Amino acid sequence: MGLGHEDELRRTAEGLKPPPLRDDCFALPGGVDWTPADQALALLRERLHVVVGRERVELSDARGRVLAAPVTARRANPPHPNTAVDGYGFAFDSLGEGDQTLPLLAGRAAAGVPYVGEVPPGHAVRVLTGAALPKGVDTVILQEDVTVGDSEIVFRAGIRPGANTRRAGEDVGEGETILAPGRVLTPADLALCAAVGVARLEVCLPLRVAIISTGDELVEAGQVPQAGKIFDANRPMLSALVRDFGYEVVDLGKVPDDRETLRRALDRGATEADVILTSGGASAGDEDHVSALLNETGAMAEWRIAIKPGRPLALGVWRGTPVFGLPGNPVAALVCALVFARPAMACLSGSGWFEPQGFDVPANFDKRKKPGRREYLRARMREGRAEVFKSEGSGRISGLSWAEGLVELPDHAAEIKPGDSVRYIPFASFLRG
């Protein structure tokens, strides 16, 4: 009972849940005011760690999961020498000079049906793609290059030794590490695992992300708004974004500007999720209850990051659970979620620090930028050039739908003309396989 599985049973009993984040993990160095984006990202990368547990799953359930332990090949791939084509096999050293005539043996080797017996020197045998090479065969000639008689084959000189064959283990050797921890598993990874005899994988539990919208002004789309009310755009956007990242959403709804109601929502988030995303209430105003509550716990760091669009990020820990207080403006909320919450959640999920792939492309716009802040423009590619949304106004939510990515402008001053090189980051680069 359980013999041979002691390590797995021990892991299951212990839960393999990493320790919670320290309450000061988001604290900035003394005297810091406006934080450059790169410094903020470096601090996050340094201080965050995995917060999810582990489990073992079948290959059929592993796509998109984060690998928690290295995978080693239980068998070589290919497991034996085999033929890469349909043709005829023989021993190269048995060939003479010039054109060749070899006696053809009865029978054949096919994938899964090996040839019985040994091929003597100076003889050939029919082989099909994927078949294990019969004993005595080390070279295969394409059937198209052969003339077949009643009991012999004829072909021209010039074939090289080992042609059209695959060596055992030329792809992966037995015992070789094929996948490293932190990898987000793809269909190709699962094919590789199956090919080397691995049927189950140790993976991280999915990161659970609680999402809360705050504000008395919010109503659900589809309701009839009263005077002064607006529809909640952030929660649908952030929920879809989190699912695109591969994480589980814990939707905690919208919370009014009431501190005790928000406290209960945060308590629930800390119980049901591994990380909490809020939108709105992250600054220092009278109704900014997210930052106020985090301040009460002594685990609040208001990062005034030098980016545009974006207001201060409220970062903190609530009952051991990290909290990212995003701006209430949907444009700023999306930018901050992509640039800061995305790589942070990757660390928390076990997949390691995440950096989106950007591309240097020619601009199709004019822009004069002042120094001091990194800027992100809603953008898309057309005819090989990056064009930006007609307005930089952070209230223009239609620009998010129009865009297919972001143009990232550096912290320093810049004057951009059509044709100048800019860094374009497609929205797809923030996702994972």
Secondary structure by P-SEA (a helix, b strand, c coil): ccccaaaaaaaaaaccccccccccccccccccccccaaaaaaaaaaccccccbbbbbcccccccccccbbbbbcccccccbbbccbbbbbbcccccccbbbbbbbcccccccccccccccccbbbbbcccccccccccbbbbccccccccccccccccccccccccccccccccccccccccccccaaaaaaaaaaccccccccccbbbbbbbbccccccccccccccccccccaaaaaaaaaaacccccccccccccaaaaaaaaaaaaacccbbbbcccccccccaaaaaaaaaaccccccccccccccccbbbbcccbbbbbccccaaaaaaaaaacaaaaaaaaacccbbbbbbbbbbbcbbbbbbccbbbbcbbbbcccbbbbccccccccccccccccbbbbbcccccccccccbbbbbcccccccc
